[in-house]
Amino acid sequence: MTRPRVAAGVGLVLTGGGARTAYQVGVLLAVSDWLGRPRRSPFAIITGTSAGAINASVLAARAGSFGRGLEYLAGVWRGLQVGDIYRCDRRALYGRAVHWLVALLRGGLGQHNPRALLDCQPLRALLERHVNFARIDLHLRRGLLDAVAITASGYGSGRGVTFYQAAGHPPPWQRERALSRPVELTLDHVMASVAIPLLFEAVRIDDDWYGDGAMRDHTPLSAAINLGAQRLLVIGTRNSDPVPLPQPPPYPQLGKIAGYVLDSLFMDGLGPNLDRVQRLNELVRLSKAQPRVNAGRRLRHIDACVINPSLDLRTLAARHTQGFPGPVRRLFRGIGAFGELSPLPSYLLFDGAFCRELMDLGYADAQRQKSEIMAMLTPGQETTLLDGIKI
């Protein structure tokens, strides 16, 4: 049987979500199986925000051996331990917690003020071992990729900044509270994008400090579209129908409040962004009959297939909390972070058992949307999407 060729202009959008982004790997494993474990990446444009930037950078660096590269990435997720992402021994964890407490009680410690609750140096070391950023440039020059983009949030500028590396030198774009910069991507760009406020340290890039890209990434499709994508596979990490709270719910403890802060941070803006793309698609359709409607504007129809978890990931994480090391487990239990409906563990539980279940769910969910996903990837097939949008 002849394997389908991959269409040009196909973009992959990977949103944030901490440990939840293992789900994205499961979806992509299904895609890889359908395409016969392709050597070349089926995605010409790859964008990532927050933890999605980790997956994006690995896939871009291995675009010349996509099938094997994806299996490699899946192997890393399957073998992951919490200590591979942030230090969680008693001295590191409690020492930083005491540092914060002393700073609060004394009204600050000047230049010795704490920067973050967690030490994420293990994550930097992990990425140094697994991502060869020089190969991204090689794949761009060989035509295996068109562009790669990573979004972070500038604390000084108050803007979301999309750092991109692309073939053909596409011009940067700008909109309210967001801009883009052509760069040679490095580990610092990824570490900046994943720097969850208060939990992970901000990263200095040029003249500003940067934190988690999800804080300002209100239009997650924008980077891929501006870089030339016309068809998008978007993989989110939040299910649309969460488990309802008991009525009346108890007063939320600190851990649950912290979890919902993260939940709000990773509300990736997909819904409003998709609505806007759908309206623009309608404008494109109308402009074909009435050319003056689109006078002076460069608009094009965008197809987007979105896949999100079919299950509430909070309940999945609740079954794996033993994957947290003892000091973390005791700290989270003390602040009320555990429980079936608590979001916090699902974002910070970088544990192989939990990640394997997420990947299995992603693979199964992809099977249910196979026809829509393959319509995005295979040239010569008309999509069955509503005005280019499938939610």
C-alpha positions in Angstrom: 0.0 0.0 0.0 1.3 3.4 -0.9 2.0 5.7 2.0 0.3 9.1 1.9 2.5 12.0 1.2 2.4 14.9 3.7 0.9 18.2 2.7 3.0 21.4 2.7 2.0 24.1 5.1 1.0 21.8 7.9 1.6 23.1 11.4 1.7 21.5 14.8 0.7 23.5 17.8 1.6 22.2 21.3 0.1 24.0 24.2 1.3 24.1 27.8 0.3 22.0 30.7 3.3 20.7 32.7 3.3 17.0 33.1 0.0 16.8 31.1 1.9 17.4 27.9 2.9 13.7 27.9 -0.6 13.4 26.4 0.6 15.2 23.2 3.2 12.4 22.7 0.5 9.8 22.7 -1.5 11.6 20.0 1.7 11.9 17.9 2.5 8.3 18.3 -0.8 7.4 16.7 -0.1 9.8 13.9 3.4 8.2 13.4 1.9 4.7 13.2 -0.7 5.8 10.6 2.1 7.3 8.5 4.2 4.2 8.8 6.8 5.7 11.1 8.0 8.4 8.6 11.6 9.5 8.5 10.6 13.1 7.6 8.5 15.1 10.0 4.9 15.4 8.8 4.8 19.0 10.2 6.6 21.8 8.4 6.0 24.2 11.2 6.2 23.3 14.9 5.3 25.7 17.7 5.3 25.1 21.5 4.4 27.0 24.6 5.4 26.2 28.2 5.9 22.4 28.6 4.7 22.1 25.0 8.0 23.8 24.0 9.9 20.8 25.4 8.1 18.4 23.0 8.4 20.9 20.2 12.1 21.3 20.6 12.8 17.6 20.7 10.6 17.0 17.6 12.3 19.8 15.7 15.8 18.6 16.6 14.8 15.1 15.3 12.7 16.1 12.3 15.0 14.1 10.0 14.0 10.9 11.8 10.5 11.7 13.0 9.3 8.2 13.8 12.4 7.2 15.7 12.6 10.6 17.3 9.1 10.4 18.6 9.8 6.9 20.1 12.8 8.4 21.7 10.8 11.2 23.2 8.1 8.7 24.4 10.9 6.7 26.1 12.0 9.7 28.0 8.5 10.4 29.2 8.0 6.8 30.2 11.1 6.7 32.3 10.6 10.1 33.9 10.8 10.7 37.6 9.8 13.9 39.5 13.5 14.4 40.5 14.4 14.7 36.8 12.5 17.9 36.5 13.0 19.7 39.9 15.0 18.9 43.0 12.7 17.3 45.6 15.0 16.1 48.3 14.2 17.3 51.8 17.0 19.8 52.0 16.3 21.5 48.7 12.5 21.5 49.0 12.2 22.6 52.7 15.2 24.9 52.5 13.6 26.9 49.8 10.2 26.9 51.6 11.9 28.3 54.7 13.7 30.9 52.6 10.4 32.1 51.3 8.9 32.2 54.8 11.8 34.2 56.2 11.6 36.7 53.4 7.9 37.2 53.9 8.2 37.6 57.7 11.1 40.0 57.4 9.6 42.0 54.6 12.2 41.0 52.1 15.9 40.1 52.1 17.2 42.5 49.5 19.4 40.9 46.9 18.9 37.6 48.8 15.2 37.4 48.1 14.1 34.0 46.9 13.5 33.6 43.2 11.5 30.4 43.0 10.1 27.6 45.2 11.5 24.8 43.1 15.0 24.2 41.7 14.6 23.2 38.0 18.3 22.6 37.3 17.6 18.9 36.8 15.3 19.8 33.9 18.0 21.9 32.2 20.4 19.0 32.6 17.8 16.7 31.1 17.2 18.9 28.1 21.0 19.4 27.5 21.2 15.6 27.2 18.3 15.1 24.9 18.0 18.2 22.6 20.6 19.1 20.0 19.6 22.6 19.0 22.2 22.7 16.2 20.2 20.1 14.4 17.2 22.4 14.2 19.2 24.8 12.0 20.4 21.8 9.9 16.9 20.6 9.3 15.8 24.1 8.3 18.6 24.4 5.8 17.8 21.0 4.3 14.2 21.8 3.9 12.9 19.2 6.5 11.3 22.1 8.4 10.0 25.5 7.5 9.9 27.0 11.0 10.1 26.4 14.7 8.7 28.8 17.4 8.7 28.9 21.2 6.7 31.5 23.1 7.7 33.0 26.5 6.4 36.0 28.6 8.6 39.0 29.2 8.3 40.3 32.8 9.8 43.6 31.9 7.9 44.3 28.7 4.7 42.7 29.8 4.4 41.0 26.4 4.3 37.6 25.1 7.3 37.0 22.8 7.5 34.3 20.2 11.1 33.4 19.4 11.2 31.7 16.0 13.8 30.2 13.7 12.7 29.8 10.2 13.9 29.1 6.6 13.3 31.9 4.1 13.5 34.7 6.8 9.8 35.4 7.3 9.3 38.9 8.7 8.4 39.3 12.4 4.8 40.2 13.4 3.4 42.2 16.2 0.0 42.7 17.9 -1.2 44.1 21.2 0.7 42.6 24.1 2.6 40.2 21.8 5.5 40.3 19.4 7.9 38.0 17.7 11.7 37.8 17.3 13.8 35.8 14.8 16.5 34.1 16.7 18.7 31.0 16.8 16.8 28.9 19.3 18.7 27.7 22.4 18.0 25.9 25.6 17.4 29.3 27.3 14.3 29.9 25.1 12.8 26.6 26.2 13.7 27.1 29.9 12.1 30.5 29.7 8.9 29.2 28.2 8.5 26.5 30.9 9.3 28.9 33.9 6.1 28.6 35.8 5.8 31.8 37.9 6.9 31.4 41.5 7.7 27.7 41.0 10.6 28.0 38.5 13.1 30.8 38.1 12.7 33.3 35.3 15.4 33.2 32.5 17.4 36.2 31.3 17.4 36.6 27.5 19.0 39.7 26.1 17.5 42.7 27.9 14.6 41.1 29.7 13.6 38.3 32.1 11.1 35.7 30.8 8.7 33.3 32.4 6.1 30.8 31.3 4.7 31.4 27.8 1.2 30.5 28.8 0.9 33.7 30.7 0.6 35.8 27.6 -0.2 33.2 24.9 -3.8 34.2 24.4 -3.7 33.3 20.6 -1.9 30.0 20.5 -2.5 29.5 16.8 -1.0 32.9 15.8 2.6 31.8 15.6 2.0 28.9 13.3 -0.3 30.9 11.0 2.1 33.9 10.8 4.9 31.4 9.9 2.9 30.2 6.9 0.8 27.2 8.2 -2.6 26.7 6.5 -3.5 23.5 8.2 -3.1 23.0 11.9 -3.1 20.0 14.3 -3.5 21.5 17.7 -3.0 19.3 20.8 -4.3 20.7 24.1 -4.1 19.3 27.6 -7.4 20.3 29.1 -10.7 18.4 28.7 -13.7 20.4 27.9 -16.1 18.7 30.3 -14.4 18.5 33.7 -15.9 16.5 36.6 -18.4 18.7 38.4 -17.6 19.9 42.0 -19.7 18.6 44.9 -22.5 20.9 46.0 -21.8 22.9 48.1 -18.0 22.5 47.7 -15.9 22.9 50.8 -13.7 26.0 51.3 -10.6 25.6 49.1 -7.3 24.9 50.8 -4.1 26.5 49.7 -3.0 23.6 47.6 -6.3 23.6 45.6 -6.1 27.3 45.1 -2.6 26.9 43.8 -3.8 24.2 41.5 -6.5 26.4 40.1 -4.1 29.2 39.5 -2.1 26.8 37.3 -5.3 25.7 35.7 -6.1 29.3 34.8 -2.5 29.8 33.6 -2.8 26.9 31.1 -6.3 27.9 29.9 -4.6 28.3 26.5 -7.1 30.6 24.8 -7.9 28.0 22.2 -11.6 28.5 22.3 -11.6 32.3 21.6 -8.7 31.9 19.1 -10.6 29.3 17.2 -13.7 31.4 17.2 -11.7 34.3 15.6 -10.2 32.0 13.0 -13.6 30.7 12.1 -14.9 34.3 11.6 -11.9 35.0 9.4 -12.6 31.9 7.4 -16.1 33.1 6.8 -14.7 36.5 5.7 -12.4 34.7 3.2 -15.4 32.7 1.9 -17.4 35.9 1.4 -14.5 37.8 -0.1 -14.4 35.3 -3.0 -17.8 36.4 -4.0 -17.3 40.0 -3.0 -13.6 40.9 -3.6 -13.9 44.4 -2.1 -14.6 42.9 1.3 -11.0 41.8 1.5 -9.5 44.8 -0.3 -6.0 45.5 1.0 -5.9 42.6 3.4 -4.0 39.3 3.1 -6.3 36.6 4.5 -6.4 32.9 3.9 -8.5 30.0 4.9 -7.1 28.1 7.9 -8.1 24.5 8.7 -7.6 23.5 12.3 -8.1 20.1 14.0 -8.0 20.3 17.7 -7.7 17.3 20.0 -8.0 17.5 23.8 -8.1 14.8 26.5 -11.4 12.9 26.7 -11.0 12.4 30.4 -10.5 14.7 33.3 -6.7 14.5 34.0 -7.2 15.5 37.6 -8.8 12.1 38.3 -6.0 10.3 36.5 -3.3 12.1 38.5 -5.2 11.3 41.8 -4.4 7.6 41.2 -0.6 8.3 40.9 0.2 10.6 43.7 2.5 8.0 45.2 4.8 8.9 42.3 5.8 12.1 44.2 8.9 11.7 46.4 8.2 11.7 50.1 9.1 15.3 50.8 6.9 16.6 48.0 4.0 14.3 49.0 4.1 15.5 52.6 4.3 19.2 51.5 1.4 18.8 49.1 -0.7 16.9 51.6 0.0 19.6 54.2 -1.4 22.3 51.9 -4.4 20.3 50.7 -3.1 19.7 47.2 -4.3 16.1 46.9 -7.8 14.9 46.1 -9.6 13.7 43.1 -10.6 17.2 41.9 -7.3 19.0 42.7 -5.5 20.2 39.6 -2.0 20.7 41.1 -0.7 17.1 40.9 -1.7 16.7 37.3 0.6 19.6 36.3 3.6 18.7 38.5 3.5 14.9 38.6 6.4 14.1 36.2 6.2 10.4 36.9 6.6 7.7 34.4 3.5 5.7 35.4 1.3 8.8 35.1 2.9 9.9 31.9 2.4 6.4 30.4 -1.3 6.6 31.2 -1.5 10.1 29.6 0.2 8.8 26.4 -2.2 5.8 26.3 -5.1 8.2 26.5 -3.6 10.4 23.8 -3.2 7.5 21.5 -6.8 6.3 22.1 -8.2 9.8 21.6 -6.3 10.2 18.4 -7.8 7.0 17.1 -11.3 8.4 17.6 -10.4 11.5 15.5 -8.3 9.7 12.9 -10.3 10.8 9.9 -10.1 14.5 10.9 -6.4 14.3 11.7 -5.5 12.5 8.5 -7.5 15.0 6.5 -5.2 17.7 7.8 -2.1 15.7 6.9 -2.9 14.1 3.6 -3.0 16.3 0.4 -5.8 15.9 -2.0 -8.4 15.2 0.7 -11.1 17.8 1.6 -11.5 18.3 5.3 -14.8 17.7 7.0 -14.3 20.6 9.4 -16.8 23.3 10.0 -15.3 26.3 8.2 -11.9 24.9 8.9 -12.5 24.3 12.6 -13.0 21.1 14.5 -13.3 21.4 18.3 
